[in-house]
Amino acid sequence: MDLIARFGRYSVETYGGAPLLLAITLVQLTLLGWTFAQAWKARTDRRAPGLSPDVRRIRAARRAEIWDKHVRPLALTMMLLGPGFGLGMSTLLGALGMGALGDAMGTQAGAETLVATMASAYREISYAYFLMVGGTFPMLLGPVIVLAARRIDQDGADARGGDPDEVLLHTLKSLLAVTEQQAHRLQTDAARTHALLEATAAALSRGRAA
């Protein structure tokens, strides 16, 4: 209960910055855990002797689809949202703390009032540093998540037939080879037709001469 009460006090004193920053960090940690778990499953699938290649490709393609459409966009969003929010809230709290400290220094107040004001101002400044440093944590987790998902990307590309540029190049080469074969076949058929017409014309000429 004491921990919950303390967290509630921090939430109020940081204007809601602490819980939101904690939520962003927890989302990043959850995405990191999912990425490590899926990378481990991909490694297990590659080493499973009783698993057919088709099942491996289906699972790899499904993992890559979830990573591309859901996990990676959310991880990159949290990576940008964490530092931006932390910097914005730290600037706000730092400005409030420095303003209160400047007001206390500029007025002729009693010693107790001055000490209380300075304590509140320094507390807000310390919260500002906490939010600024804590906001960089999701930014550091983003590249770790992307690096951990490299195997998922590779397996997904292999399951789809390789890199999209390589697949497109291979398709174009295949179409070119098929077109060349069809052109060669048409030339062969045209040559046979021409030879047949010549033979027919020669036979008609011999018939007329006889």
Backbone hydrogen bonds, N-H to C=O, Kabsch-Sander energy under -0.5 kcal/mol:
donor,donor_aa,acceptor,acceptor_aa,energy
5,A,1,M,-2.8
6,R,2,D,-2.3
7,F,3,L,-2.5
8,G,4,I,-2.4
9,R,5,A,-2.0
10,Y,6,R,-2.5
11,S,7,F,-2.3
12,V,8,G,-2.1
13,E,9,R,-2.6
14,T,10,Y,-1.8
15,Y,12,V,-1.2
16,G,11,S,-3.2
17,G,14,T,-1.4
20,L,16,G,-1.3
21,L,17,G,-2.3
22,L,18,A,-2.3
23,A,19,P,-2.4
24,I,20,L,-2.3
25,T,21,L,-2.1
26,L,22,L,-2.6
27,V,23,A,-2.2
28,Q,24,I,-2.1
29,L,25,T,-2.5
30,T,26,L,-2.4
31,L,27,V,-2.5
32,L,28,Q,-2.4
33,G,29,L,-2.4
34,W,30,T,-2.5
35,T,31,L,-2.3
36,F,32,L,-2.4
37,A,33,G,-2.4
38,Q,34,W,-2.6
39,A,35,T,-2.4
40,W,36,F,-2.2
41,K,37,A,-2.2
42,A,38,Q,-2.5
43,R,39,A,-2.0
44,T,40,W,-2.3
45,D,41,K,-2.8
46,R,42,A,-1.9
47,R,43,R,-1.2
48,A,44,T,-0.9
51,L,48,A,-0.9
52,S,50,G,-0.5
56,R,52,S,-2.1
57,R,53,P,-2.4
58,I,54,D,-2.4
59,R,55,V,-2.5
60,A,56,R,-2.6
61,A,57,R,-2.7
62,R,58,I,-2.1
63,R,59,R,-2.5
64,A,60,A,-2.4
65,E,61,A,-2.1
66,I,62,R,-2.3
67,W,63,R,-2.4
68,D,64,A,-2.8
69,K,65,E,-2.5
70,H,66,I,-2.1
71,V,66,I,-1.9
72,R,67,W,-2.7
74,L,70,H,-1.7
75,A,71,V,-2.7
76,L,72,R,-2.5
77,T,73,P,-2.1
78,M,74,L,-2.5
79,M,75,A,-2.0
80,L,76,L,-1.6
81,L,77,T,-2.7
82,G,78,M,-2.4
84,G,80,L,-1.5
85,F,81,L,-2.8
86,G,82,G,-2.8
87,L,83,P,-2.7
88,G,84,G,-2.2
89,M,85,F,-2.8
90,S,86,G,-2.3
91,T,87,L,-2.1
92,L,88,G,-1.9
93,L,89,M,-2.7
94,G,90,S,-2.6
95,A,91,T,-2.3
96,L,92,L,-2.3
97,G,93,L,-2.8
98,M,94,G,-2.7
99,G,95,A,-2.3
100,A,96,L,-2.6
101,L,97,G,-2.4
102,G,98,M,-2.5
103,D,99,G,-2.5
104,A,100,A,-2.2
105,M,101,L,-2.1
106,G,102,G,-1.9
107,T,103,D,-1.1
109,A,107,T,-1.3
114,L,110,G,-2.5
115,V,111,A,-2.5
116,A,112,E,-2.4
117,T,113,T,-2.4
118,M,114,L,-2.6
119,A,115,V,-2.4
120,S,116,A,-2.3
121,A,117,T,-2.5
122,Y,118,M,-2.8
123,R,119,A,-1.9
124,E,120,S,-2.1
125,I,121,A,-2.2
126,S,122,Y,-2.4
127,Y,123,R,-2.2
128,A,124,E,-2.0
129,Y,125,I,-2.0
130,F,126,S,-2.2
131,L,127,Y,-2.7
132,M,128,A,-2.2
133,V,129,Y,-2.6
134,G,130,F,-3.0
135,G,131,L,-2.0
136,T,132,M,-0.6
136,T,133,V,-0.9
137,F,134,G,-0.9
139,M,135,G,-0.6
140,L,136,T,-1.7
141,L,137,F,-1.8
142,G,138,P,-1.5
144,V,140,L,-0.9
145,I,141,L,-2.3
146,V,142,G,-2.2
147,L,143,P,-2.6
148,A,144,V,-2.3
149,A,145,I,-1.2
150,R,147,L,-1.3
153,D,149,A,-2.2
154,Q,150,R,-2.4
155,D,151,R,-2.8
156,G,152,I,-2.3
157,A,153,D,-2.4
158,D,154,Q,-2.4
159,A,155,D,-2.4
160,R,156,G,-1.7
161,G,158,D,-0.9
162,G,157,A,-4.5
167,V,163,D,-3.0
168,L,164,P,-2.4
169,L,165,D,-2.5
170,H,166,E,-2.7
171,T,167,V,-2.4
172,L,168,L,-2.4
173,K,169,L,-2.3
174,S,170,H,-2.3
175,L,171,T,-2.6
176,L,172,L,-2.4
177,A,173,K,-2.5
178,V,174,S,-2.5
179,T,175,L,-2.4
180,E,176,L,-2.4
181,Q,177,A,-2.3
182,Q,178,V,-2.4
183,A,179,T,-2.4
184,H,180,E,-2.7
185,R,181,Q,-2.4
186,L,182,Q,-2.4
187,Q,183,A,-2.3
188,T,184,H,-2.2
189,D,185,R,-2.7
190,A,186,L,-2.6
191,A,187,Q,-2.4
192,R,188,T,-2.4
193,T,189,D,-2.6
194,H,190,A,-2.5
195,A,191,A,-2.5
196,L,192,R,-2.6
197,L,193,T,-2.5
198,E,194,H,-2.4
199,A,195,A,-2.5
200,T,196,L,-2.6
201,A,197,L,-2.8
202,A,198,E,-2.6
203,A,199,A,-2.2
204,L,200,T,-2.4
205,S,201,A,-2.1
206,R,202,A,-2.2
207,G,203,A,-2.2
208,R,204,L,-2.1
209,A,205,S,-2.1
210,A,206,R,-1.9
